[in-house]
Amino acid sequence: MDGDHFLGAREATHVILDHAEIARFIERGHCRVPRAFERDDAAAVCERVWDRMESKGGIRRSEPASWPAAYDIEEHLDGPEVTRCFSDRLATAIGELLGPDRWTGQRAWGLWPVSFSWCAESALDVPDHGWHVDGNWFRHTVDCPKQGLLVIGLFTDIAPGGGGTVLAEGTHRRAARVLAAHPAGLTHRELFDAVLAQPIGGFHQIEGEAGDVVLAHPFLFHTRGVKRSGAPRILSNTEAPLREPIGWRRPANERTPLEESIARALHESDDIPADAMRCTF
């Protein structure tokens, strides 16, 4: 089934993500849900993040001298303002990529990476290190259900140069082929070494407004972006796990966009982008 037929057959069922966003996810490995949650709720959650940074790391909002280059809060936050940010609109969009009944429906925001001035002195606009996919708690296989999607929520506005996560478009396809060649699975580091053995490119730095969410392929390589300007940048990364292994072997007319992206990748050869460079974990 070609791409137009695949997308056309599903367009009527998509109420959040349009044809172009679904195509972007399949081919480039990510798409966007603008205004997935309210700015006021994002601001309230940021107050919680600042409170945690002060209690855990002595990082005070009113004292820039206390700010490190970057700081991560590796915990889930709870409370009604956090829960509201995993909105019905966001959950619907996730279901459009994974199948509304094929993901667990888990609604939680996890890791909170904050950037203040990370790599501000670097000569590079795109970091050549720190490249990874999430999931250091499981063994990676081509059909692993543990992550489903990488869900990146913007809790502050991110302008150019503001340190948004950098995505390497197309690396999800290379990663799929690597994993298919290792049916017993790979460790986190083994996957990194295999995918990063060749240059990567197609670099796309996330920008947007508080309340936007980027939905990224679980195999898409990414890293923290260079932060040279703007107020401290607050994101949250979480996952949307599946109920069962990814069914990329299903008949084409039964595949979800995630499944379709993998099925297509396994019939492609590697294409190294013009902006590619050698990168490391």
N, C-alpha and C positions, 0 to 999 in steps of 0.2 A: 504494500500500500504506500503510495507516495505521500509526501508531506501535506500537500493541499487537501487530498482526500481525507487524511488522518485528522487534520485540524477542522475541516469543514464538517465532518461527521459529528464533531463534538462541540462545535461553536454554540449551538443552542443550549447546551447544558452549562455553559460558563457564564456566570453572572457577575464575577469580579474581574477575572483575567480575560482580556480579549484575545483575538486570533494572534496579534503581533506579540503579545506577552508570552503566550504559550509557545510560539515559534522561537522566541528569544531563549526561553528556558531550555528547549530541546537542543538548539544549536549552540548557544553560547554558555548555557549552564546556570542562568539566573534570570529572574524577572522581579518586578517591583509591584508592591501594593501601596499606592499613595494613600495617605490619611487612613491608615489601618487602625489607628487609635487617636484619641484626642490629645491636643497639645497640653491642655491643663493637667491631664492625668500624667503625661510624660514629665511635666515640671514637678509634680508631686513625687513621682518616683525618683527623680534626680535628687530631691531633698533627702530621701532615704539613702541614696548612694553616698552623698556627701557625709551624712551621719555615720555610715559604716566606715568610710575612709578615715574619718577623724578618730573613731574608736579603735579601729584596727591598725592604722598606720600613722596617726598623728598628722594627717593631711587636712588642713583647715582652709575652707573656702575663702576666708577673709585674709589669709596670709600666703600670698604666692610664693614666698620664700620656702614654704613647707611642701611645695608641689614637686614630686619627682617627675622624670620624663614620662613615665607611664606607671599605671597601677591597675591590678586586676583584683576584683572581688569574686572569688571562686565559690559562690554559694547562691542558692535561690533566695529571692526575697519574697515575702508574702504580704498580704494586706489587700484591701479592696482596690486601691489605686493601681497596684501591680496586676491584679486579676483583670481589671477593666482593659488593660493594655493588650491582653490576648483576646481580642474582640471577636464577635461573631463574624464580622467582615473578614478578619484574618483567617479564622478557622475555615470559612467557606473557600477562600482562595487556596489554602493548603489542600482541602479536599479536591479541588479542581486539578491539582497536580498529582495527588497520590491516590485519588479515589475516596469519596466521602466515607465509605465503609471499610477502607483498607488501612487507614491509620488509626492510632489508638484514641485520638481525640484529646490527648494530654495537653493541658494548657498551663504552661509554667515558663517563666523567664529565668535563665540560669546564669552563666558567666557574665560578669559586667566588666569589660575592658575599658579603661579610661585612659585617654592620651592627653598629656599636657604639652609636651614639646619633643615627642619621640623622634629621634634621628633628624632633628631640626638642622644640625650642622652637616648632614650628609651631602655629598656632591650629587647623589642620585635622587631622582624624583620618584623612582620605584625601588623599594628595597630589594637587594639580591639575596636576602637571607630571611629566615623565619617562615618559609613556605611550607604549608601543611594542609591536611584535611583534619577535621575533628574526629574524635573517636579513639582515644588512647585506652579506653576501657574494654575494647572488644577486638577480636580478630577480623580483619577485613576480607570479605568475599564479594563477588560480583552481585550477589542477591541478598546481602546482609540487610535485615530489617531494622537494625538498631537505631539508625539515625533518620532515615526517610528523607528529610530535608535539613539543611542548615538554615535557620531562621534568624535573620539579623535585624533587630529593631533599633531604629534611630530615636534616642531619647533627648538629643539636642540637635539643633540645626548643624549641618556639615557643609561648608562652602569649599571651593577649590583650595587645596593646601591645608585643609582642616583636619587631615588625619583619618579620613574614611578608609575602611578596609579596602585592600586592593585585591581584585579577583583576576585570575589568569584564565580568560575565556577559552574554552575548548579543552582545558586539561581534564575535564570530566570524561571526555571521550577517550583520551589516552589512558587514564586510570582504569576505565572500564575494560579496555583491551588487556592491560596488565593483569587485572584481577581475573579475567576470564582464562588467562594462560596459567593461573595458579589456583585450581579448583579447591585445594586444601586451605586456601587463604593465606594472607600475609599479615605480619605484625605491622604496627604503625610505621616503624622505621624502615622495614623492608619495602613497604609501599612507597614511602618517600624516596628511597634510594632508586627504585625502579623508574618512577615517573620523572624524577629530576635528573636522571642520567643523561637526558637530552635537554637542550634549552627550552624554556617556556616563554610565552609571550601573550599577546592579546590582552594587555593589561588595562583594567577598568577600575578606577577608584570610585568608591561609593560616595555620592553626594546626595543631599536632600534635606527635608525638613523633619523636625521632631514629629513623630507619629507615622512616618513612612516605615515600611518593612521591605527588606529584600529577601526573597526566597531563593536559595541557592542549592544546586545539586549536591548531594552528599559526597561526590567524588571531585568537586571543584576545588582546586588548590587556591589558597588565599594567604594573605599576610597582613600584618598591621601596617597602615599607611603612614607615610612621613607627615609629621604634624609641625607646620611652620607658622600657622596663623590661627586667629580666632580663639574663642573661649574654650575651656576644657571640653573635650569630646567624650560623650558617654553613649555607649552602645550596650545592647545585650545580645548574646548569642545563645540560642537554644536549639533543640531538635524537635522533629515531629515523627516519632517512631512509628513503624508499621506493625500491624497485627501478625503478619506472616512474611516470608521471604519475598523479595521483589520478583514479580512474575513476568520477566522480560521475554519468556518463551511463550506467553499466551498468544493466541491468534491476534493479528494486527488490529482487528476491529474490537478487541476486548482490552487492549493495552491502555494504561494511563499514560500521561505525558512522561512521567519518570521512566516507566517501563519502555516506552517508545524510544527515549533518548539512548538507553543502553542497547536496545536491539539494533538501532542504526549504527551506533559507534562500533559494534563488533563486526560490521561489514565495511568499515572505512580503513584507510591507511593513515599514518600519522602525517599531519601537515604542520610544519613549524612556521609560525607567523613571522612577518618581516621584522617586528620589534623584539624578537626573542633574545634572551640572554641566559647565561648560565646562572642558576639559582640553587640555593641550598636550604636545608631545614634550619 
